[in-house]
Amino acid sequence: MDKYSDKIKIIDNASRLQSENGFEYEEETDALYRRKKTNTRKSLAPLFVYLILREHSNAENKLTQQKIIELLKAEPYEIEIERKAVSRIIHNLTDSEIGIYSDSHTGTWYGESC
């Protein structure tokens, strides 16, 4: 070792970047890898609407959009979504051909078509 070796300080890249750029490296890195907050309950709304229709409706007992919204607000779902969102979900479910049928005059139901 030479006479200068005792004065050399070993610095990792994070410390070097922090001192050179004047920012907190760890906080910035954490922000990049931190999961973005999503409302998982609302993202499950199509599944919840399907379950509601499957449990509470049939060809004789059709549900209106307002009734579906009320059931979504209650337990166990406990989510609040707009009427337009329910309309989109119902439209997508009827297009998927999984047994959901809708009539603009009478309502929406699960089961066989009338």
N, C-alpha and C positions, 0 to 999 in steps of 0.2 A: 504494500500500500504506500501511496505517496503522502506527502504532507497535507494534501487537501482532502483526503478521503474522509476524515472525521467530520468535515463540514458539509458533506453531501447528504441531503435529506431525500429519502425515497418518497416519491409522491405518486399516488395512483392517478389514473386518468380522470376520475370524477373530481378529485381535488384540484387537479391541474385546470380542468375546464371551468370549474367554479371560480378559481382565482383569476383566470385569464378573461373570462366573459362577464364576471360579476353577477352570476345568477346561481340560484340553488339548483344544482343538477338533480338531486334526489327528488325534489318536488316536481320538476318537469318530467322526469322519467315516470314517476308515479302517476301523473296525470295522463300520460300516454297509455299506460297499461290498466288503469282503473276502468272498471266496467261502467258503461253509461247507464244511468238510471232509466229504466223503462217501467211502464205500468203494466205489469204482467197480468193483472186482473182484467184490464180492458183488452189486452191482446188475446185473451181467451174468450171474448164475447161471442164469436161465432160458435164455439163449442157449447157455451152456456145456452145460447138460443136454441141450438139443436137439441140439447138435453131437455130444455123446457118444453119444446114442441113434442118431443118423444114421450115425455111423462104426462103432460097435461092436455094433449089434444088428440083428436081422431077425426074421422070424416063427419061425425055428428056434432062434435064439440070443437069448433074452430076458435082460434085465438086471434084477437086483434093486436095490432102493434102496441097499443096502449097497455093492454093486459100483459104482454111480453115485457114491456118496460117495467111495469109494477113488479112482476115476478123476478126480474133481474135486480131490482133494488132490495128485495127481501133476502133473508138467509136462504141458502148458503152462498149465493152468488155475490151479493152486496156490491154491485157496480152500478154506476149511473151513466147511461149513454143516451144520445139524442135519438129522436124519432128517425131522422134521416139515416143514421148509422144502422138502426134496426132494419130499415127498409133495404139498405144495401146488403146486409147480412142475409135477409130472407131471399132476396133476389139471387144471391150467390148460392145459397142452399138449394133453391129450386132448380137452378141451372146444373147443379152437380149430380142430379138424379139419384139421390139417396133416400127418397121417400118423403120429401117435403113438398107440399103443394100449396099454392097460394091463389086466392081469388080476391080481387080488389074490393068486391062488394061484401063477401062473407067473412074473410079472414084467412088465416094460415093454419095448416094442420099437418100432422105426421100420419102416414098410413097410405091407404090406397086412394087413387084419384076418384072423384065422384062421377 
